[in-house]
């Protein structure tokens, strides 16, 4: 069991072991849901994240050292 205390500003620190197991990092978005006296916390992804991942491979053709050199000269 892991325990965290809520600050006067309503903030908590998620224990390191939980962050690692859930693969949470700074900037992640979390969703909170109440079920009875339980609080369920879920990591959510932005729809833009899925879109960017989808086009990432097609954009890689534009990131060669030659492209970087050409763009830096502009």
N, C-alpha and C positions, 0 to 999 in steps of 0.2 A: 504494500500500500504506500502511496506517495501523498504527502500532505503539503499544501501551500496555504499561506495566509493572505487574505485580501487587504490591500492598503486602504487608507482613508480616501484615496482617489478611485477605488474600485479596481485596482490593478492586481494581477497575480504573476508570479514567476512559475512557468511550467518547468518542472524538474528536468534536468539534462537527460536522464535515462528515458523519460517519456518523449522528449523532443527528438532524440535519436531514433527511438523505436517507431515513431510516427513520421519520421523524416520531415520535421518542421524546421523552418529557418526564418530568419528575420525577413519581414515583408510578406509572409504567407497570410492568407485570409482565412479566418475561422468562423464557423457558423455555430450558434448556440441554440439548443432546443430543450425545452422543459418537458419532462415526462414524469408526472407525479412529483416526488421529491428528488428526482435525479436531474442533473444537468448533463446533457450530451454535447460534446464538442467535436466538430468535424472540420477537417481541412477542406476547403472548397477551391476550385479552380475557376478562374475567369474564362468566359467563352473566348476571349481574345487569346488566351494562352494556347488553346487547342488550335486555333487558326494559325498562330505564329509557328507552332510546331509543325503544322501541315505544310507550310511553305518554306520552312527552314532549309530543306534539302535543295529546293530549286534555287534558293538565293546563294548557296555555297559556290556556285559557278562564278559568282561575281566577287569572290574574296581571295583571289590569287595574289601573290606578291607583285605581279605585274600590274594588276588592277590597282592595288594600293599605291604603287609608285605613280601611276597615271593620275589618280585622284589627288594625291598629295601635291602634284605639280600645278593644280588648278588654283 
